[in-house]
């Protein structure tokens, strides 16, 4: 008997085949090749798959890993096989384009292929491979566009490597500081990591794009939440990507013998950390809204069963569309931390480590996505993105928009991440149609 995921996958393929004639009947300007899209998604899933595993077992394809390097080589071959000429910028991002006038700014579409450890096969992969199929579909249909259609595969989107998310789109967006490339992780510097994927750190400034370099940027992505799946809505129109405030927290008490230190004499850093974790949840839940707070990393020292913990290092992350809300959450947490430190006789150093500004989607791009969905009689819903995306870094360079498709059960960053096959194709077709809507407009 097939598993639920295998059933959903097989059923999705059947539904897509049933949809194909209707899609073809509507398509005057290119139709997504569902078989090709599936083949590529399954092909890419081989890189980083657990030994002896299957598609359903997900991938670990962290940026700059052997799996990432091999997957990029495979993808470059797929791009060439599609009759396109790939190029790499100095940050290791992959580009390819087709059609359009040489003097017209391109319409940029794409995503990323690196994953978190033990991640899924749709996060980033779908948007990347759908964008490649869009370029092929438009070329095969003989459509003449004013603006070139340009594929991008962003290198290093996930924050596993070097603790930096959207790292290479961030460079393109102009966020590049002295010493950034000297940061070390996993036995290599960022400079060495870029060389490993074909980048050129000695010319890194050439990867920075100027405002207006693109007519618009549209990224197709799985929702990574459950809103669309629960509502049965096939297309999400992203209104904006949340701001993120990330804190590094160091709590220091005193390491001491677990058997000889009385309870009332302890300065237990882990007790303080435990209270702070609960405070993060309390602060985030204390007000109405969509704000969220997370402690996702905890390092306990000396981490021995017979020693009272003397030090804990942890991360705190708040997300919301409003920086003002995030500032308020940070102030509330500082007050909680001060009280916890007094009660536990520890010190708590809470420092704002990084901020990602919110990125509102452009109204013109949102309208184009809605028009594309309506053309295929697909219901759409406007919603925010609670996850960060490369689109966030490009929003300052050109009008930006994102298309979401449902994530089954709202699961992502997990081998159980799944998007039904018919939803994958619908999203890819919406990406194609959106690009063509935007091409007809002199200004977005």
C-alpha positions as CSV (number, residue, x, y, z in Angstrom):
1,X,0.0,0.0,0.0
2,X,1.5,3.4,-1.0
3,X,2.3,6.0,1.7
4,X,0.3,9.2,1.9
5,X,3.1,11.1,0.2
6,X,3.5,8.6,-2.6
7,X,-0.3,8.7,-3.1
8,X,-0.3,12.5,-3.3
9,X,2.6,12.5,-5.7
10,X,1.1,9.9,-8.0
11,X,-2.3,11.5,-7.8
12,X,-0.7,14.9,-8.6
13,X,0.8,13.5,-11.8
14,X,-2.5,12.0,-12.9
15,X,-4.3,15.3,-12.3
16,X,-1.6,17.2,-14.2
17,X,-2.0,14.9,-17.2
18,X,-5.7,15.5,-17.1
19,X,-5.1,19.2,-17.0
20,X,-2.7,19.2,-19.9
21,X,-5.3,19.6,-22.7
22,X,-7.0,22.5,-20.9
23,X,-3.7,24.2,-20.4
24,X,-2.7,23.7,-24.0
25,X,-6.1,25.1,-25.1
26,X,-5.5,28.3,-23.1
27,X,-1.9,28.7,-24.0
28,X,-1.2,31.1,-26.8
29,X,2.1,32.1,-25.5
30,X,3.7,29.0,-24.0
31,X,2.8,26.1,-21.8
32,X,4.8,24.6,-19.0
33,X,6.0,21.0,-19.8
34,X,4.8,19.1,-16.8
35,X,6.8,16.0,-17.6
36,X,10.0,17.9,-18.0
37,X,9.5,19.8,-14.8
38,X,8.9,16.6,-12.9
39,X,12.0,15.0,-14.4
40,X,14.2,17.9,-13.4
41,X,12.8,18.0,-9.9
42,X,13.5,14.3,-9.4
43,X,16.9,14.7,-11.1
44,X,18.0,17.5,-8.8
45,X,16.8,15.5,-5.8
46,X,19.6,13.0,-6.3
47,X,22.2,15.5,-5.1
48,X,22.3,15.4,-1.3
49,X,19.8,12.5,-1.0
50,X,20.6,10.1,1.9
51,X,22.5,7.0,0.8
52,X,20.0,4.4,-0.4
53,X,17.2,6.9,0.0
54,X,14.4,8.0,-2.4
55,X,12.8,11.3,-3.4
56,X,10.6,11.2,-0.3
57,X,13.7,11.2,2.0
58,X,14.6,14.8,1.1
59,X,18.1,16.3,0.7
60,X,21.0,17.8,2.6
61,X,22.5,20.2,0.0
62,X,24.1,22.9,2.0
63,X,25.7,25.7,0.1
64,X,29.3,25.0,-1.0
65,X,29.0,21.3,0.0
66,X,30.0,18.5,-2.4
67,X,26.3,17.9,-3.1
68,X,25.8,21.6,-3.9
69,X,28.8,21.7,-6.3
70,X,27.6,18.6,-8.1
71,X,24.0,19.9,-8.3
72,X,25.2,23.1,-9.8
73,X,27.2,21.2,-12.4
74,X,24.1,19.2,-13.3
75,X,22.0,22.3,-13.5
76,X,24.5,24.0,-15.8
77,X,24.2,21.0,-18.1
78,X,20.4,21.3,-18.1
79,X,20.6,25.0,-19.0
80,X,22.9,24.2,-21.9
81,X,20.7,21.4,-22.9
82,X,17.8,23.8,-23.1
83,X,19.7,25.8,-25.7
84,X,20.7,28.6,-23.3
85,X,24.1,29.9,-22.4
86,X,24.7,30.2,-18.7
87,X,27.0,32.7,-17.1
88,X,28.3,33.1,-13.5
89,X,28.8,36.3,-11.7
90,X,31.5,36.9,-9.2
91,X,29.3,35.8,-6.3
92,X,28.6,32.4,-8.0
93,X,25.0,33.2,-9.0
94,X,24.0,31.6,-12.3
95,X,22.2,33.5,-15.0
96,X,20.8,32.7,-18.5
97,X,18.5,34.7,-20.7
98,X,16.5,34.4,-23.9
99,X,14.7,36.7,-26.3
100,X,13.9,40.4,-25.9
101,X,15.6,43.6,-27.2
102,X,19.2,44.2,-26.2
103,X,18.3,47.7,-24.9
104,X,15.4,46.5,-22.7
105,X,16.0,45.5,-19.0
106,X,15.3,41.8,-18.5
107,X,12.5,40.3,-16.4
108,X,14.3,38.2,-13.8
109,X,12.8,34.9,-12.6
110,X,14.3,32.2,-10.5
111,X,15.2,31.0,-7.0
112,X,17.9,28.8,-5.3
113,X,18.9,25.1,-5.0
114,X,20.8,25.0,-1.8
115,X,19.0,23.4,1.2
116,X,19.1,23.2,4.9
117,X,20.4,20.0,6.4
118,X,17.7,17.3,6.1
119,X,15.6,19.6,4.0
120,X,13.0,19.0,1.2
121,X,12.9,18.9,-2.6
122,X,10.7,21.9,-3.3
123,X,12.1,24.8,-1.3
124,X,13.9,26.8,-3.9
125,X,14.1,23.9,-6.4
126,X,10.6,24.4,-7.7
127,X,11.2,28.1,-8.4
128,X,14.5,27.5,-10.1
129,X,13.4,24.7,-12.4
130,X,10.0,26.4,-13.2
131,X,11.9,29.5,-14.3
132,X,14.1,27.3,-16.6
133,X,11.0,25.8,-18.1
134,X,9.4,29.2,-18.6
135,X,12.4,30.2,-20.8
136,X,12.1,27.0,-22.8
137,X,8.3,27.2,-23.1
138,X,8.4,30.8,-24.4
139,X,11.2,30.1,-26.9
140,X,9.4,26.9,-28.1
141,X,6.2,28.8,-28.6
142,X,8.0,31.4,-30.7
143,X,6.9,34.2,-28.5
144,X,8.6,37.5,-29.2
145,X,9.1,39.5,-26.0
146,X,10.2,43.1,-25.6
147,X,12.2,42.3,-22.5
148,X,14.6,39.4,-22.3
149,X,13.5,36.7,-19.9
150,X,16.4,36.0,-17.5
151,X,16.8,32.9,-15.3
152,X,18.7,33.3,-12.0
153,X,19.9,30.6,-9.6
154,X,20.9,32.3,-6.4
155,X,23.9,30.8,-4.7
156,X,23.7,30.3,-0.9
157,X,20.2,31.3,0.1
158,X,19.8,29.2,3.3
159,X,21.6,30.5,6.5
160,X,23.4,27.3,7.4
161,X,26.7,28.2,5.8
162,X,28.5,31.1,7.6
163,X,25.3,31.8,9.5
164,X,24.2,34.1,6.6
165,X,21.0,33.8,4.7
166,X,20.4,35.2,1.2
167,X,24.1,35.6,1.1
168,X,24.8,35.9,-2.6
169,X,21.6,37.8,-3.6
170,X,22.6,40.1,-0.7
171,X,25.9,40.9,-2.6
172,X,24.0,41.6,-5.8
173,X,21.8,44.0,-3.8
174,X,24.8,45.9,-2.6
175,X,25.2,44.5,1.0
176,X,28.9,44.0,0.9
177,X,31.2,45.1,3.7
178,X,35.0,45.0,4.2
179,X,36.0,41.7,5.8
180,X,32.8,39.8,4.8
181,X,34.7,37.3,2.6
182,X,37.2,36.5,5.4
183,X,34.5,35.0,7.6
184,X,35.2,31.3,8.4
185,X,32.9,28.3,8.6
186,X,33.4,24.6,8.2
187,X,37.2,25.0,7.6
188,X,37.0,27.5,4.8
189,X,36.6,31.3,4.3
190,X,33.8,32.8,2.3
191,X,36.4,33.7,-0.3
192,X,37.4,30.1,-0.6
193,X,33.7,29.0,-0.7
194,X,32.9,31.3,-3.6
195,X,35.8,30.0,-5.6
196,X,34.5,26.5,-4.9
197,X,31.3,27.2,-6.8
198,X,32.9,29.2,-9.6
199,X,32.7,32.7,-8.2
200,X,35.5,35.3,-8.3
201,X,36.0,36.9,-4.9
202,X,38.8,39.1,-6.3
203,X,36.2,40.8,-8.5
204,X,33.3,40.5,-6.1
205,X,32.2,44.2,-6.5
206,X,31.3,43.4,-10.1
207,X,28.4,41.3,-8.8
208,X,26.7,44.3,-7.4
209,X,23.8,45.4,-9.6
210,X,22.6,48.9,-10.2
211,X,19.0,50.0,-9.5
212,X,16.9,49.4,-12.6
213,X,19.0,46.5,-13.9
214,X,15.8,44.5,-14.3
215,X,12.3,45.4,-15.4
216,X,11.0,43.3,-12.6
217,X,11.8,40.2,-10.5
218,X,9.3,37.4,-9.8
219,X,10.1,34.4,-7.7
220,X,7.9,31.3,-7.5
221,X,8.2,29.5,-4.2
222,X,6.3,27.0,-2.0
223,X,4.5,28.8,0.8
224,X,6.3,26.9,3.6
225,X,3.2,27.5,5.7
226,X,-0.3,26.1,5.8
227,X,-2.5,29.0,4.8
228,X,-3.0,28.0,1.1
229,X,-3.2,24.3,1.7
230,X,-5.8,24.7,4.5
231,X,-7.9,27.1,2.4
232,X,-7.6,25.1,-0.8
233,X,-6.3,28.1,-2.7
234,X,-3.8,27.3,-5.4
235,X,-2.0,30.6,-5.9
236,X,-0.7,32.9,-3.2
237,X,0.2,36.6,-4.1
238,X,2.8,37.7,-1.6
239,X,2.2,41.2,-0.2
240,X,5.6,41.4,1.4
241,X,8.5,39.6,3.1
242,X,8.8,40.0,6.8
243,X,11.6,41.9,8.5
244,X,13.8,39.7,10.8
245,X,15.7,40.8,13.9
246,X,18.2,38.2,15.1
247,X,19.8,38.4,18.5
248,X,22.9,36.6,19.9
249,X,22.5,36.0,23.6
250,X,25.2,34.9,26.0
251,X,24.2,33.9,29.5
252,X,27.0,33.4,32.1
253,X,26.6,31.9,35.6
254,X,29.1,29.7,37.3
255,X,30.0,26.1,36.5
256,X,30.1,24.0,39.6
257,X,29.8,20.4,40.8
258,X,26.3,19.1,40.4
259,X,26.4,17.0,43.5
260,X,27.9,19.4,46.0
261,X,26.4,22.7,45.0
262,X,23.2,23.5,47.0
263,X,20.2,24.6,45.0
264,X,20.1,28.0,46.7
265,X,23.7,28.6,45.9
266,X,23.6,27.9,42.2
267,X,24.2,30.3,39.3
268,X,22.8,28.0,36.7
269,X,23.1,29.5,33.2
270,X,20.8,26.9,31.7
271,X,18.0,27.7,34.2
272,X,18.3,31.4,33.1
273,X,18.3,30.3,29.4
274,X,15.2,28.2,29.9
275,X,13.4,31.1,31.4
276,X,14.5,33.3,28.5
277,X,13.2,30.8,26.0
278,X,9.8,31.0,27.6
279,X,10.0,34.8,27.8
280,X,10.6,34.9,24.0
281,X,7.3,32.9,23.5
282,X,5.5,35.1,26.0
283,X,6.7,38.4,24.4
284,X,5.8,37.3,20.9
285,X,2.3,36.0,21.9
286,X,1.4,39.0,24.1
287,X,0.1,41.2,21.3
288,X,-2.3,40.7,18.4
289,X,-0.7,40.2,15.0
290,X,1.4,37.8,12.9
291,X,4.7,38.4,14.7
292,X,6.6,35.3,15.7
293,X,9.5,34.6,18.1
294,X,11.9,31.7,18.0
295,X,14.9,30.3,19.9
296,X,16.4,27.8,17.4
297,X,20.0,27.4,18.7
298,X,21.2,26.6,22.1
299,X,24.9,25.8,23.1
300,X,25.3,24.7,26.8
301,X,28.7,24.7,28.4
302,X,30.4,22.6,29.7
303,X,27.5,20.3,28.7
304,X,28.3,17.6,31.2
305,X,25.7,15.7,33.2
306,X,27.5,16.3,36.5
307,X,28.2,20.0,36.1
308,X,25.9,22.9,36.8
309,X,25.9,24.8,33.4
310,X,28.1,27.9,33.6
311,X,27.4,29.3,30.2
312,X,24.8,29.2,27.5
313,X,24.9,30.8,24.1
314,X,21.6,31.0,22.2
315,X,19.9,32.7,19.3
316,X,16.6,34.7,19.4
317,X,14.7,35.6,16.2
318,X,11.7,37.9,15.9
319,X,9.8,38.3,12.5
320,X,7.1,40.6,11.4
321,X,6.3,42.9,8.5
322,X,6.7,46.0,10.8
323,X,10.2,47.0,12.1
324,X,8.3,49.1,14.7
325,X,6.7,45.9,16.1
326,X,10.1,44.2,16.1
327,X,11.7,47.0,18.0
328,X,8.9,46.7,20.6
329,X,9.5,43.0,20.9
330,X,13.2,43.5,21.4
331,X,12.6,46.1,24.2
332,X,10.2,43.8,25.9
333,X,12.6,40.9,25.8
334,X,15.4,43.1,27.3
335,X,13.2,43.9,30.2
336,X,12.5,40.2,30.7
337,X,16.2,39.3,30.4
338,X,17.1,41.9,33.1
339,X,14.6,40.4,35.5
340,X,15.7,36.8,34.8
341,X,19.4,37.8,35.3
342,X,18.6,39.3,38.7
343,X,16.5,36.2,39.9
344,X,19.1,33.7,38.7
345,X,22.2,35.7,39.7
346,X,23.5,35.4,36.1
347,X,24.5,37.9,33.5
348,X,22.6,38.1,30.2
349,X,24.2,39.8,27.2
350,X,21.5,40.3,24.5
351,X,22.9,41.8,21.3
352,X,21.1,42.6,18.0
353,X,23.3,40.5,15.6
354,X,21.5,41.2,12.3
355,X,18.4,42.8,10.7
356,X,16.7,42.1,7.5
357,X,14.4,44.9,6.4
358,X,10.9,44.1,5.3
359,X,10.4,44.0,1.6
360,X,7.0,45.0,0.3
361,X,6.0,43.5,-3.0
362,X,5.3,46.0,-5.8
363,X,1.6,46.6,-6.4
364,X,2.1,46.3,-10.2
365,X,3.8,42.9,-9.9
366,X,1.1,41.7,-7.5
367,X,-1.6,42.8,-10.0
368,X,0.2,40.9,-12.8
369,X,0.2,37.7,-10.7
370,X,-3.5,38.1,-10.0
371,X,-4.2,38.6,-13.7
372,X,-2.2,35.5,-14.5
373,X,-4.1,33.4,-12.0
374,X,-7.4,34.8,-13.3
375,X,-6.5,33.9,-16.8
376,X,-6.3,30.2,-15.8
377,X,-9.4,30.5,-13.6
378,X,-7.3,29.9,-10.5
379,X,-8.3,31.4,-7.2
380,X,-5.6,33.5,-5.5
381,X,-5.1,35.0,-2.1
382,X,-2.9,37.8,-0.9
383,X,-0.7,36.9,2.1
384,X,2.7,37.8,3.7
385,X,5.8,35.7,3.6
386,X,7.0,34.7,7.0
387,X,10.1,33.3,5.6
388,X,13.0,35.2,4.1
389,X,13.8,34.9,0.4
390,X,16.3,36.2,-2.1
391,X,13.5,38.4,-3.5
392,X,14.0,40.5,-0.3
393,X,17.4,41.5,-1.4
394,X,16.4,42.4,-5.0
395,X,13.4,44.5,-4.0
396,X,15.6,47.6,-3.8
397,X,16.8,47.1,-7.4
398,X,13.5,46.7,-9.2
399,X,9.8,46.0,-8.7
400,X,9.5,42.6,-6.9
401,X,6.8,40.0,-6.5
402,X,6.4,36.4,-5.4
403,X,4.0,33.6,-6.2
404,X,3.3,31.0,-3.6
405,X,1.9,27.5,-4.1
406,X,0.6,25.3,-1.3
407,X,2.8,23.3,1.0
408,X,0.9,20.2,2.2
409,X,0.4,20.4,5.9
410,X,2.4,23.6,6.0
411,X,5.6,21.6,6.4
412,X,8.9,22.8,5.1
413,X,12.7,22.5,5.9
414,X,11.9,18.8,6.4
415,X,12.1,15.7,4.2
416,X,8.3,15.7,4.6
417,X,8.1,18.9,2.7
418,X,5.7,18.3,-0.2
419,X,3.7,20.3,-2.8
420,X,1.2,18.5,-5.0
421,X,2.3,18.1,-8.6
422,X,-0.6,19.9,-10.1
423,X,0.1,22.8,-7.8
424,X,3.7,22.8,-9.0
425,X,2.6,23.1,-12.6
426,X,-0.1,25.7,-11.8
427,X,2.6,27.8,-10.1
428,X,5.0,27.5,-13.0
429,X,2.3,28.4,-15.5
430,X,1.4,31.4,-13.3
431,X,5.1,32.4,-13.4
432,X,5.2,32.2,-17.2
433,X,1.9,34.2,-17.6
434,X,3.0,36.8,-15.1
435,X,6.3,37.4,-16.9
436,X,4.4,37.9,-20.2
437,X,1.9,40.3,-18.5
438,X,4.9,42.3,-17.2
439,X,6.6,42.3,-20.6
440,X,3.6,44.1,-22.2
441,X,4.0,47.0,-19.7
442,X,6.5,49.8,-20.3
443,X,6.5,50.4,-16.6
444,X,5.5,48.1,-13.8
